[in-house]
Amino acid sequence: MTKSAWSRWIGLAILLGSGPAFAGDTAKGEKLFRNCLACHRLQGDDGATIRKGGRAGPNLFEVIGRLAGSAPNYEYSDGLQALHKSGQVWSKESLTAFVVNPNEFLSVQLGPGHTSKMPFALPNGAADIAEYLANVATTRK
């Protein structure tokens, strides 16, 4: 394994295993989520719109705790379909790592050649967005 591959593995292991050290800020995440609305929306199971957004990406309401690649009515990339088959459930930590670099996350989790359709990476603020998404369902009235 190359030095670059080792450093990616180590970085992801630190990120996924760090728990509270990577806790995000819900209020910051809510503001940063504007960057995601071009492709994603937040819509409850009852059809109520929490945040209007695009439909190029899956609905992110209750994404934390959900099996990867399982939002209804969305055609996932081969990489996300493989992640689904692996049994990956989104946690705040894994979603943060994915948002920081989707293709790198899939490559580390599944091996080289697995990619996402998500063209956007957010190296700063990903933990805040994950924290917001983890809390939006519980704070919804």
N, C-alpha and C positions, 0 to 999 in steps of 0.2 A: 504494500500500500504506500502511496506517495505521501510525502510530508504534508502536502495540501489536503489530501483526503483525511489524514489523521487529525489535522487541526479542525476540519469541519466536523468530524465525529466527536471530538472532544468538546467543541463549542456547543454542539447540539445536546450532548449529554449533560453539560453544565446547565444549559437553559432548561431542559426538561426535568432535571432533578433538583432544581433550586427552589421550587415552591415559593414561599413568601418573599424571598429576595427579589423576585421578579413580579411582585404584586403590582398591578396597574392602578391607575386613578380613574374611577368611573366618570367623573365630570370631564376630565381631559379626553377620555375615550369617546364620550358622546359628541364632543366637538370634532375630534379627529375622524369620527365615523362619516362625516360629510364627504371625505375622500372616497368612501366606499359606495356612496349612493348612486354613482353613475351606473353601477352594475348590480348592486344588491339592494334589497328592501327588507323591512321588518314588518311582517304581516302575521298576526295571530292565527291560530287554527280556526277561529270563528270568522275569519275573513277581515277582521278589523285591522286597518292600517295603522301601524305605530310610527313608522318613518317611510315616506314615499321614496321610491328609488327605482332603479332600472331592473330589467329582467334578464340581462345578459349573464348574470350570476345567480346562484340559488338564494332563496329566502334565508336570511341568517337568524330569524327569530328562534330562540331556544337551540342554537347550534351547539353550545357547550353541553356536553353529556349525550350528544347525538352521534350515532354511528356515521363516520365519514362517508360522504358520497351517497347520502340517503334522503336528501330533501326531495319531496315529491315534485313531479312535473319539471324536472331539470335533467338535461342530458350531460352527464359528467364526462370528463376526459378519461382516457384509458388509465392514466396515473391515479386519478381519484377513484376510479372503479376498482383498481388493484388495491388501493388503500382500504376501500370498503370491504373487499374480500379478505383482507388481512385482519379485520375486526377492530381497526383503529377507531376509538371513540374520542371525539374532540374534548380536550381539557383546555383550561386557560393557557397552560404551558405549551401544549402541542399546537393550538391555534396561533399563539404568538409566534412560534418558530415558523409555521407555515406562512404567515403574513409577512414576516421579515424577508423570506425568499422561498416562494412556493416550489419552484423546481428543485432547489437545493434540498428542501425538506423531503420531497418525494424521493430524490436520489439517495439520501441518507437512509430513509425508512425502507425503501424498496429495491434500491440498486440503480445504477446508471440507466438512463434512457427513459425513465418515467417522468412525465411532465404534466403540468397543469395548464388549463386554458387561461388561467388568471395572469394577465400580462403585467400586473401592477405589484410591486413589492414596497413595503413600508418599513424600512429599517429602524425608524424612530417612531415610537408611539404604539407599536403593535401590542404591547402588554396592556396599554390603556384601553385600546379597542377591545381586546379580549375580556378585560374586566367589565367594560360597559355591556358587552354582549352577554356576559354571565349574569349580569344584574338587571337587564332591561325587562325580562319577563317577571321578575319578582317585584319590581317597582311599578309595573303597569297597573293602572287603576281602571 
